[in-house]
Amino acid sequence: MNCEQFVEQVTAFLDGVMDPASERRFVDHLAECDGCGRYLDQVRATVRTLGDLPPENLPPEARESLLAAFRRTDV
Ligand SMILES: [Zn+2]
């Protein structure tokens, strides 16, 4: 799994609707990627604030800036 796939599947993970094989790849990526760990923390904080998952995934522009940040640190 790469960072883009991780970001796409965060809501499925938090919703508990991910299949076991995907969840394992997700957790494996989480263990080796600081950026995605921070991202997951942010999403969890947002969920706590809203009391629920956002109705849709991140707006495309927010996702793009996040992925750009990953690419900058991913040397
Ligand atoms: Zn990542």
PDB file of the backbone (N, CA, C, O) and the ligand in Angstrom, with CONECT records:
HET     ZN  A 101       1
ATOM      1  N   MET A   1       0.843  -1.199   0.000  1.00  0.00           N
ATOM      2  CA  MET A   1       0.000   0.000   0.000  1.00  0.00           C
ATOM      3  C   MET A   1       0.877   1.247   0.000  1.00  0.00           C
ATOM      4  O   MET A   1       1.890   1.309   0.696  1.00  0.00           O
ATOM      5  N   ASN A   2       0.474   2.236  -0.789  1.00  0.00           N
ATOM      6  CA  ASN A   2       1.180   3.511  -0.721  1.00  0.00           C
ATOM      7  C   ASN A   2       0.316   4.546   0.006  1.00  0.00           C
ATOM      8  O   ASN A   2      -0.798   4.260   0.445  1.00  0.00           O
ATOM      9  N   CYS A   3       0.873   5.770   0.119  1.00  0.00           N
ATOM     10  CA  CYS A   3       0.189   6.785   0.918  1.00  0.00           C
ATOM     11  C   CYS A   3      -1.154   7.163   0.303  1.00  0.00           C
ATOM     12  O   CYS A   3      -2.122   7.415   1.021  1.00  0.00           O
ATOM     13  N   GLU A   4      -1.210   7.202  -1.012  1.00  0.00           N
ATOM     14  CA  GLU A   4      -2.462   7.584  -1.657  1.00  0.00           C
ATOM     15  C   GLU A   4      -3.556   6.562  -1.350  1.00  0.00           C
ATOM     16  O   GLU A   4      -4.690   6.931  -1.043  1.00  0.00           O
ATOM     17  N   GLN A   5      -3.216   5.294  -1.432  1.00  0.00           N
ATOM     18  CA  GLN A   5      -4.198   4.250  -1.113  1.00  0.00           C
ATOM     19  C   GLN A   5      -4.605   4.320   0.353  1.00  0.00           C
ATOM     20  O   GLN A   5      -5.765   4.105   0.704  1.00  0.00           O
ATOM     21  N   PHE A   6      -3.628   4.624   1.199  1.00  0.00           N
ATOM     22  CA  PHE A   6      -3.910   4.747   2.631  1.00  0.00           C
ATOM     23  C   PHE A   6      -4.964   5.815   2.873  1.00  0.00           C
ATOM     24  O   PHE A   6      -5.958   5.588   3.563  1.00  0.00           O
ATOM     25  N   VAL A   7      -4.724   7.000   2.282  1.00  0.00           N
ATOM     26  CA  VAL A   7      -5.641   8.121   2.472  1.00  0.00           C
ATOM     27  C   VAL A   7      -7.036   7.755   1.978  1.00  0.00           C
ATOM     28  O   VAL A   7      -8.040   8.104   2.599  1.00  0.00           O
ATOM     29  N   GLU A   8      -7.084   7.049   0.853  1.00  0.00           N
ATOM     30  CA  GLU A   8      -8.389   6.686   0.296  1.00  0.00           C
ATOM     31  C   GLU A   8      -9.158   5.736   1.210  1.00  0.00           C
ATOM     32  O   GLU A   8     -10.388   5.702   1.185  1.00  0.00           O
ATOM     33  N   GLN A   9      -8.437   4.972   2.008  1.00  0.00           N
ATOM     34  CA  GLN A   9      -9.099   3.919   2.790  1.00  0.00           C
ATOM     35  C   GLN A   9      -9.258   4.260   4.269  1.00  0.00           C
ATOM     36  O   GLN A   9      -9.753   3.450   5.053  1.00  0.00           O
ATOM     37  N   VAL A  10      -8.831   5.473   4.643  1.00  0.00           N
ATOM     38  CA  VAL A  10      -8.910   5.835   6.060  1.00  0.00           C
ATOM     39  C   VAL A  10     -10.341   5.758   6.589  1.00  0.00           C
ATOM     40  O   VAL A  10     -10.574   5.230   7.677  1.00  0.00           O
ATOM     41  N   THR A  11     -11.294   6.280   5.827  1.00  0.00           N
ATOM     42  CA  THR A  11     -12.661   6.287   6.356  1.00  0.00           C
ATOM     43  C   THR A  11     -13.222   4.867   6.459  1.00  0.00           C
ATOM     44  O   THR A  11     -13.974   4.555   7.383  1.00  0.00           O
ATOM     45  N   ALA A  12     -12.851   4.015   5.507  1.00  0.00           N
ATOM     46  CA  ALA A  12     -13.302   2.622   5.576  1.00  0.00           C
ATOM     47  C   ALA A  12     -12.724   1.940   6.812  1.00  0.00           C
ATOM     48  O   ALA A  12     -13.396   1.156   7.482  1.00  0.00           O
ATOM     49  N   PHE A  13     -11.453   2.260   7.098  1.00  0.00           N
ATOM     50  CA  PHE A  13     -10.800   1.690   8.279  1.00  0.00           C
ATOM     51  C   PHE A  13     -11.519   2.122   9.549  1.00  0.00           C
ATOM     52  O   PHE A  13     -11.835   1.298  10.407  1.00  0.00           O
ATOM     53  N   LEU A  14     -11.773   3.421   9.662  1.00  0.00           N
ATOM     54  CA  LEU A  14     -12.407   3.945  10.873  1.00  0.00           C
ATOM     55  C   LEU A  14     -13.859   3.479  10.983  1.00  0.00           C
ATOM     56  O   LEU A  14     -14.398   3.363  12.084  1.00  0.00           O
ATOM     57  N   ASP A  15     -14.473   3.221   9.864  1.00  0.00           N
ATOM     58  CA  ASP A  15     -15.845   2.720   9.856  1.00  0.00           C
ATOM     59  C   ASP A  15     -15.918   1.227  10.167  1.00  0.00           C
ATOM     60  O   ASP A  15     -16.987   0.689  10.457  1.00  0.00           O
ATOM     61  N   GLY A  16     -14.752   0.564  10.100  1.00  0.00           N
ATOM     62  CA  GLY A  16     -14.730  -0.869  10.368  1.00  0.00           C
ATOM     63  C   GLY A  16     -15.318  -1.697   9.248  1.00  0.00           C
ATOM     64  O   GLY A  16     -15.767  -2.822   9.466  1.00  0.00           O
ATOM     65  N   VAL A  17     -15.316  -1.139   8.037  1.00  0.00           N
ATOM     66  CA  VAL A  17     -15.911  -1.858   6.908  1.00  0.00           C
ATOM     67  C   VAL A  17     -14.850  -2.416   5.963  1.00  0.00           C
ATOM     68  O   VAL A  17     -15.166  -2.890   4.872  1.00  0.00           O
ATOM     69  N   MET A  18     -13.594  -2.356   6.390  1.00  0.00           N
ATOM     70  CA  MET A  18     -12.503  -2.823   5.531  1.00  0.00           C
ATOM     71  C   MET A  18     -12.388  -4.346   5.634  1.00  0.00           C
ATOM     72  O   MET A  18     -12.574  -4.929   6.702  1.00  0.00           O
ATOM     73  N   ASP A  19     -12.081  -4.966   4.510  1.00  0.00           N
ATOM     74  CA  ASP A  19     -11.899  -6.425   4.586  1.00  0.00           C
ATOM     75  C   ASP A  19     -10.553  -6.727   5.251  1.00  0.00           C
ATOM     76  O   ASP A  19      -9.646  -5.895   5.225  1.00  0.00           O
ATOM     77  N   PRO A  20     -10.424  -7.916   5.846  1.00  0.00           N
ATOM     78  CA  PRO A  20      -9.235  -8.210   6.675  1.00  0.00           C
ATOM     79  C   PRO A  20      -7.911  -8.071   5.937  1.00  0.00           C
ATOM     80  O   PRO A  20      -6.939  -7.592   6.522  1.00  0.00           O
ATOM     81  N   ALA A  21      -7.841  -8.471   4.677  1.00  0.00           N
ATOM     82  CA  ALA A  21      -6.582  -8.370   3.937  1.00  0.00           C
ATOM     83  C   ALA A  21      -6.195  -6.912   3.728  1.00  0.00           C
ATOM     84  O   ALA A  21      -5.028  -6.546   3.876  1.00  0.00           O
ATOM     85  N   SER A  22      -7.167  -6.086   3.387  1.00  0.00           N
ATOM     86  CA  SER A  22      -6.885  -4.672   3.204  1.00  0.00           C
ATOM     87  C   SER A  22      -6.507  -4.027   4.531  1.00  0.00           C
ATOM     88  O   SER A  22      -5.614  -3.181   4.588  1.00  0.00           O
ATOM     89  N   GLU A  23      -7.181  -4.426   5.579  1.00  0.00           N
ATOM     90  CA  GLU A  23      -6.886  -3.848   6.885  1.00  0.00           C
ATOM     91  C   GLU A  23      -5.461  -4.176   7.304  1.00  0.00           C
ATOM     92  O   GLU A  23      -4.781  -3.348   7.910  1.00  0.00           O
ATOM     93  N   ARG A  24      -5.013  -5.375   6.985  1.00  0.00           N
ATOM     94  CA  ARG A  24      -3.648  -5.744   7.328  1.00  0.00           C
ATOM     95  C   ARG A  24      -2.638  -4.872   6.569  1.00  0.00           C
ATOM     96  O   ARG A  24      -1.655  -4.410   7.148  1.00  0.00           O
ATOM     97  N   ARG A  25      -2.887  -4.648   5.263  1.00  0.00           N
ATOM     98  CA  ARG A  25      -1.987  -3.780   4.500  1.00  0.00           C
ATOM     99  C   ARG A  25      -2.027  -2.354   5.038  1.00  0.00           C
ATOM    100  O   ARG A  25      -1.011  -1.661   5.082  1.00  0.00           O
ATOM    101  N   PHE A  26      -3.200  -1.941   5.438  1.00  0.00           N
ATOM    102  CA  PHE A  26      -3.373  -0.599   5.995  1.00  0.00           C
ATOM    103  C   PHE A  26      -2.540  -0.441   7.264  1.00  0.00           C
ATOM    104  O   PHE A  26      -1.805   0.534   7.416  1.00  0.00           O
ATOM    105  N   VAL A  27      -2.659  -1.400   8.165  1.00  0.00           N
ATOM    106  CA  VAL A  27      -1.935  -1.336   9.439  1.00  0.00           C
ATOM    107  C   VAL A  27      -0.428  -1.448   9.202  1.00  0.00           C
ATOM    108  O   VAL A  27       0.363  -0.794   9.881  1.00  0.00           O
ATOM    109  N   ASP A  28      -0.037  -2.280   8.233  1.00  0.00           N
ATOM    110  CA  ASP A  28       1.388  -2.400   7.901  1.00  0.00           C
ATOM    111  C   ASP A  28       1.944  -1.062   7.431  1.00  0.00           C
ATOM    112  O   ASP A  28       3.036  -0.659   7.834  1.00  0.00           O
ATOM    113  N   HIS A  29       1.192  -0.379   6.581  1.00  0.00           N
ATOM    114  CA  HIS A  29       1.651   0.919   6.097  1.00  0.00           C
ATOM    115  C   HIS A  29       1.715   1.925   7.247  1.00  0.00           C
ATOM    116  O   HIS A  29       2.648   2.721   7.346  1.00  0.00           O
ATOM    117  N   LEU A  30       0.723   1.872   8.094  1.00  0.00           N
ATOM    118  CA  LEU A  30       0.679   2.777   9.247  1.00  0.00           C
ATOM    119  C   LEU A  30       1.933   2.621  10.108  1.00  0.00           C
ATOM    120  O   LEU A  30       2.468   3.602  10.625  1.00  0.00           O
ATOM    121  N   ALA A  31       2.391   1.386  10.255  1.00  0.00           N
ATOM    122  CA  ALA A  31       3.540   1.109  11.110  1.00  0.00           C
ATOM    123  C   ALA A  31       4.832   1.691  10.546  1.00  0.00           C
ATOM    124  O   ALA A  31       5.770   1.971  11.292  1.00  0.00           O
ATOM    125  N   GLU A  32       4.879   1.872   9.229  1.00  0.00           N
ATOM    126  CA  GLU A  32       6.148   2.290   8.627  1.00  0.00           C
ATOM    127  C   GLU A  32       6.107   3.706   8.060  1.00  0.00           C
ATOM    128  O   GLU A  32       7.091   4.157   7.473  1.00  0.00           O
ATOM    129  N   CYS A  33       4.990   4.417   8.222  1.00  0.00           N
ATOM    130  CA  CYS A  33       4.857   5.729   7.606  1.00  0.00           C
ATOM    131  C   CYS A  33       4.381   6.756   8.641  1.00  0.00           C
ATOM    132  O   CYS A  33       3.220   6.748   9.048  1.00  0.00           O
ATOM    133  N   ASP A  34       5.289   7.633   9.055  1.00  0.00           N
ATOM    134  CA  ASP A  34       4.940   8.652  10.053  1.00  0.00           C
ATOM    135  C   ASP A  34       3.871   9.601   9.534  1.00  0.00           C
ATOM    136  O   ASP A  34       2.971  10.004  10.271  1.00  0.00           O
ATOM    137  N   GLY A  35       3.977   9.953   8.256  1.00  0.00           N
ATOM    138  CA  GLY A  35       3.018  10.904   7.693  1.00  0.00           C
ATOM    139  C   GLY A  35       1.593  10.387   7.787  1.00  0.00           C
ATOM    140  O   GLY A  35       0.681  11.125   8.160  1.00  0.00           O
ATOM    141  N   CYS A  36       1.404   9.125   7.450  1.00  0.00           N
ATOM    142  CA  CYS A  36       0.061   8.558   7.495  1.00  0.00           C
ATOM    143  C   CYS A  36      -0.409   8.359   8.935  1.00  0.00           C
ATOM    144  O   CYS A  36      -1.605   8.441   9.217  1.00  0.00           O
ATOM    145  N   GLY A  37       0.519   8.101   9.833  1.00  0.00           N
ATOM    146  CA  GLY A  37       0.153   8.008  11.245  1.00  0.00           C
ATOM    147  C   GLY A  37      -0.412   9.323  11.754  1.00  0.00           C
ATOM    148  O   GLY A  37      -1.408   9.357  12.476  1.00  0.00           O
ATOM    149  N   ARG A  38       0.258  10.422  11.353  1.00  0.00           N
ATOM    150  CA  ARG A  38      -0.238  11.742  11.752  1.00  0.00           C
ATOM    151  C   ARG A  38      -1.573  12.036  11.093  1.00  0.00           C
ATOM    152  O   ARG A  38      -2.472  12.614  11.704  1.00  0.00           O
ATOM    153  N   TYR A  39      -1.686  11.632   9.849  1.00  0.00           N
ATOM    154  CA  TYR A  39      -2.944  11.869   9.136  1.00  0.00           C
ATOM    155  C   TYR A  39      -4.095  11.126   9.819  1.00  0.00           C
ATOM    156  O   TYR A  39      -5.176  11.685  10.008  1.00  0.00           O
ATOM    157  N   LEU A  40      -3.858   9.882  10.182  1.00  0.00           N
ATOM    158  CA  LEU A  40      -4.906   9.104  10.845  1.00  0.00           C
ATOM    159  C   LEU A  40      -5.295   9.763  12.167  1.00  0.00           C
ATOM    160  O   LEU A  40      -6.474   9.816  12.518  1.00  0.00           O
ATOM    161  N   ASP A  41      -4.296  10.264  12.898  1.00  0.00           N
ATOM    162  CA  ASP A  41      -4.601  10.967  14.149  1.00  0.00           C
ATOM    163  C   ASP A  41      -5.496  12.173  13.909  1.00  0.00           C
ATOM    164  O   ASP A  41      -6.426  12.439  14.670  1.00  0.00           O
ATOM    165  N   GLN A  42      -5.193  12.902  12.824  1.00  0.00           N
ATOM    166  CA  GLN A  42      -5.995  14.088  12.501  1.00  0.00           C
ATOM    167  C   GLN A  42      -7.433  13.702  12.159  1.00  0.00           C
ATOM    168  O   GLN A  42      -8.383  14.360  12.583  1.00  0.00           O
ATOM    169  N   VAL A  43      -7.575  12.636  11.395  1.00  0.00           N
ATOM    170  CA  VAL A  43      -8.926  12.205  11.024  1.00  0.00           C
ATOM    171  C   VAL A  43      -9.684  11.753  12.267  1.00  0.00           C
ATOM    172  O   VAL A  43     -10.866  12.056  12.426  1.00  0.00           O
ATOM    173  N   ARG A  44      -9.001  11.031  13.140  1.00  0.00           N
ATOM    174  CA  ARG A  44      -9.656  10.583  14.376  1.00  0.00           C
ATOM    175  C   ARG A  44     -10.087  11.773  15.217  1.00  0.00           C
ATOM    176  O   ARG A  44     -11.177  11.776  15.790  1.00  0.00           O
ATOM    177  N   ALA A  45      -9.221  12.792  15.289  1.00  0.00           N
ATOM    178  CA  ALA A  45      -9.575  13.994  16.056  1.00  0.00           C
ATOM    179  C   ALA A  45     -10.791  14.674  15.448  1.00  0.00           C
ATOM    180  O   ALA A  45     -11.667  15.156  16.166  1.00  0.00           O
ATOM    181  N   THR A  46     -10.841  14.712  14.128  1.00  0.00           N
ATOM    182  CA  THR A  46     -11.987  15.305  13.443  1.00  0.00           C
ATOM    183  C   THR A  46     -13.252  14.523  13.741  1.00  0.00           C
ATOM    184  O   THR A  46     -14.313  15.104  13.970  1.00  0.00           O
ATOM    185  N   VAL A  47     -13.136  13.211  13.737  1.00  0.00           N
ATOM    186  CA  VAL A  47     -14.302  12.368  14.019  1.00  0.00           C
ATOM    187  C   VAL A  47     -14.794  12.613  15.440  1.00  0.00           C
ATOM    188  O   VAL A  47     -15.999  12.679  15.683  1.00  0.00           O
ATOM    189  N   ARG A  48     -13.855  12.748  16.382  1.00  0.00           N
ATOM    190  CA  ARG A  48     -14.264  13.023  17.764  1.00  0.00           C
ATOM    191  C   ARG A  48     -14.985  14.357  17.850  1.00  0.00           C
ATOM    192  O   ARG A  48     -15.982  14.493  18.559  1.00  0.00           O
ATOM    193  N   THR A  49     -14.464  15.352  17.109  1.00  0.00           N
ATOM    194  CA  THR A  49     -15.061  16.683  17.151  1.00  0.00           C
ATOM    195  C   THR A  49     -16.464  16.661  16.567  1.00  0.00           C
ATOM    196  O   THR A  49     -17.391  17.243  17.130  1.00  0.00           O
ATOM    197  N   LEU A  50     -16.611  15.993  15.446  1.00  0.00           N
ATOM    198  CA  LEU A  50     -17.901  15.979  14.763  1.00  0.00           C
ATOM    199  C   LEU A  50     -18.855  14.950  15.363  1.00  0.00           C
ATOM    200  O   LEU A  50     -20.069  15.038  15.180  1.00  0.00           O
ATOM    201  N   GLY A  51     -18.298  13.975  16.079  1.00  0.00           N
ATOM    202  CA  GLY A  51     -19.116  12.915  16.636  1.00  0.00           C
ATOM    203  C   GLY A  51     -19.468  11.857  15.609  1.00  0.00           C
ATOM    204  O   GLY A  51     -20.226  10.930  15.896  1.00  0.00           O
ATOM    205  N   ASP A  52     -18.921  11.995  14.424  1.00  0.00           N
ATOM    206  CA  ASP A  52     -19.215  11.018  13.370  1.00  0.00           C
ATOM    207  C   ASP A  52     -18.184  11.191  12.272  1.00  0.00           C
ATOM    208  O   ASP A  52     -17.442  12.173  12.256  1.00  0.00           O
ATOM    209  N   LEU A  53     -18.139  10.246  11.364  1.00  0.00           N
ATOM    210  CA  LEU A  53     -17.262  10.397  10.217  1.00  0.00           C
ATOM    211  C   LEU A  53     -17.789  11.492   9.302  1.00  0.00           C
ATOM    212  O   LEU A  53     -18.998  11.709   9.215  1.00  0.00           O
ATOM    213  N   PRO A  54     -16.889  12.173   8.627  1.00  0.00           N
ATOM    214  CA  PRO A  54     -17.357  13.114   7.607  1.00  0.00           C
ATOM    215  C   PRO A  54     -18.202  12.365   6.585  1.00  0.00           C
ATOM    216  O   PRO A  54     -17.935  11.201   6.288  1.00  0.00           O
ATOM    217  N   PRO A  55     -19.212  13.027   6.053  1.00  0.00           N
ATOM    218  CA  PRO A  55     -20.125  12.339   5.125  1.00  0.00           C
ATOM    219  C   PRO A  55     -19.426  11.863   3.862  1.00  0.00           C
ATOM    220  O   PRO A  55     -19.832  10.868   3.261  1.00  0.00           O
ATOM    221  N   GLU A  56     -18.397  12.556   3.465  1.00  0.00           N
ATOM    222  CA  GLU A  56     -17.647  12.153   2.280  1.00  0.00           C
ATOM    223  C   GLU A  56     -16.173  12.163   2.633  1.00  0.00           C
ATOM    224  O   GLU A  56     -15.781  12.646   3.695  1.00  0.00           O
ATOM    225  N   ASN A  57     -15.369  11.633   1.747  1.00  0.00           N
ATOM    226  CA  ASN A  57     -13.930  11.729   1.947  1.00  0.00           C
ATOM    227  C   ASN A  57     -13.499  13.187   1.884  1.00  0.00           C
ATOM    228  O   ASN A  57     -14.300  14.078   1.601  1.00  0.00           O
ATOM    229  N   LEU A  58     -12.236  13.407   2.150  1.00  0.00           N
ATOM    230  CA  LEU A  58     -11.699  14.755   2.116  1.00  0.00           C
ATOM    231  C   LEU A  58     -11.999  15.436   0.788  1.00  0.00           C
ATOM    232  O   LEU A  58     -12.066  14.785  -0.254  1.00  0.00           O
ATOM    233  N   PRO A  59     -12.180  16.757   0.835  1.00  0.00           N
ATOM    234  CA  PRO A  59     -12.271  17.483  -0.433  1.00  0.00           C
ATOM    235  C   PRO A  59     -11.011  17.231  -1.252  1.00  0.00           C
ATOM    236  O   PRO A  59      -9.926  17.088  -0.689  1.00  0.00           O
ATOM    237  N   PRO A  60     -11.144  17.177  -2.573  1.00  0.00           N
ATOM    238  CA  PRO A  60      -9.988  16.846  -3.423  1.00  0.00           C
ATOM    239  C   PRO A  60      -8.794  17.745  -3.168  1.00  0.00           C
ATOM    240  O   PRO A  60      -7.658  17.272  -3.176  1.00  0.00           O
ATOM    241  N   GLU A  61      -9.023  19.029  -2.942  1.00  0.00           N
ATOM    242  CA  GLU A  61      -7.887  19.936  -2.762  1.00  0.00           C
ATOM    243  C   GLU A  61      -7.152  19.647  -1.449  1.00  0.00           C
ATOM    244  O   GLU A  61      -5.929  19.773  -1.386  1.00  0.00           O
ATOM    245  N   ALA A  62      -7.882  19.264  -0.412  1.00  0.00           N
ATOM    246  CA  ALA A  62      -7.228  18.923   0.854  1.00  0.00           C
ATOM    247  C   ALA A  62      -6.406  17.653   0.685  1.00  0.00           C
ATOM    248  O   ALA A  62      -5.297  17.542   1.208  1.00  0.00           O
ATOM    249  N   ARG A  63      -6.954  16.716  -0.040  1.00  0.00           N
ATOM    250  CA  ARG A  63      -6.243  15.471  -0.294  1.00  0.00           C
ATOM    251  C   ARG A  63      -4.977  15.717  -1.092  1.00  0.00           C
ATOM    252  O   ARG A  63      -3.929  15.138  -0.806  1.00  0.00           O
ATOM    253  N   GLU A  64      -5.078  16.583  -2.098  1.00  0.00           N
ATOM    254  CA  GLU A  64      -3.914  16.867  -2.927  1.00  0.00           C
ATOM    255  C   GLU A  64      -2.800  17.507  -2.113  1.00  0.00           C
ATOM    256  O   GLU A  64      -1.633  17.147  -2.263  1.00  0.00           O
ATOM    257  N   SER A  65      -3.154  18.452  -1.254  1.00  0.00           N
ATOM    258  CA  SER A  65      -2.111  19.115  -0.468  1.00  0.00           C
ATOM    259  C   SER A  65      -1.478  18.137   0.504  1.00  0.00           C
ATOM    260  O   SER A  65      -0.279  18.205   0.774  1.00  0.00           O
ATOM    261  N   LEU A  66      -2.278  17.238   1.022  1.00  0.00           N
ATOM    262  CA  LEU A  66      -1.744  16.222   1.924  1.00  0.00           C
ATOM    263  C   LEU A  66      -0.759  15.316   1.186  1.00  0.00           C
ATOM    264  O   LEU A  66       0.335  15.041   1.679  1.00  0.00           O
ATOM    265  N   LEU A  67      -1.153  14.865   0.016  1.00  0.00           N
ATOM    266  CA  LEU A  67      -0.279  13.983  -0.748  1.00  0.00           C
ATOM    267  C   LEU A  67       0.984  14.712  -1.183  1.00  0.00           C
ATOM    268  O   LEU A  67       2.057  14.111  -1.245  1.00  0.00           O
ATOM    269  N   ALA A  68       0.867  15.994  -1.484  1.00  0.00           N
ATOM    270  CA  ALA A  68       2.050  16.776  -1.846  1.00  0.00           C
ATOM    271  C   ALA A  68       3.003  16.854  -0.655  1.00  0.00           C
ATOM    272  O   ALA A  68       4.220  16.782  -0.821  1.00  0.00           O
ATOM    273  N   ALA A  69       2.447  17.001   0.536  1.00  0.00           N
ATOM    274  CA  ALA A  69       3.284  17.046   1.742  1.00  0.00           C
ATOM    275  C   ALA A  69       3.999  15.716   1.935  1.00  0.00           C
ATOM    276  O   ALA A  69       5.170  15.687   2.311  1.00  0.00           O
ATOM    277  N   PHE A  70       3.306  14.629   1.681  1.00  0.00           N
ATOM    278  CA  PHE A  70       3.941  13.314   1.778  1.00  0.00           C
ATOM    279  C   PHE A  70       5.100  13.214   0.799  1.00  0.00           C
ATOM    280  O   PHE A  70       6.183  12.741   1.143  1.00  0.00           O
ATOM    281  N   ARG A  71       4.858  13.665  -0.427  1.00  0.00           N
ATOM    282  CA  ARG A  71       5.893  13.532  -1.443  1.00  0.00           C
ATOM    283  C   ARG A  71       7.131  14.339  -1.077  1.00  0.00           C
ATOM    284  O   ARG A  71       8.257  13.911  -1.333  1.00  0.00           O
ATOM    285  N   ARG A  72       6.920  15.510  -0.474  1.00  0.00           N
ATOM    286  CA  ARG A  72       8.067  16.342  -0.090  1.00  0.00           C
ATOM    287  C   ARG A  72       8.926  15.660   0.956  1.00  0.00           C
ATOM    288  O   ARG A  72      10.151  15.774   0.918  1.00  0.00           O
ATOM    289  N   THR A  73       8.303  14.947   1.896  1.00  0.00           N
ATOM    290  CA  THR A  73       9.065  14.320   2.974  1.00  0.00           C
ATOM    291  C   THR A  73       9.555  12.935   2.564  1.00  0.00           C
ATOM    292  O   THR A  73      10.400  12.348   3.240  1.00  0.00           O
ATOM    293  N   ASP A  74       9.035  12.422   1.477  1.00  0.00           N
ATOM    294  CA  ASP A  74       9.320  11.044   1.077  1.00  0.00           C
ATOM    295  C   ASP A  74      10.528  11.006   0.154  1.00  0.00           C
ATOM    296  O   ASP A  74      10.381  10.799  -1.051  1.00  0.00           O
ATOM    297  N   VAL A  75      11.703  11.201   0.697  1.00  0.00           N
ATOM    298  CA  VAL A  75      12.921  11.262  -0.112  1.00  0.00           C
ATOM    299  C   VAL A  75      13.618   9.909  -0.081  1.00  0.00           C
ATOM    300  O   VAL A  75      14.669   9.741  -0.700  1.00  0.00           O
TER     301      VAL A  75
HETATM  302 ZN    ZN A 101       2.006   6.796   4.106  1.00  0.00          ZN2+
END
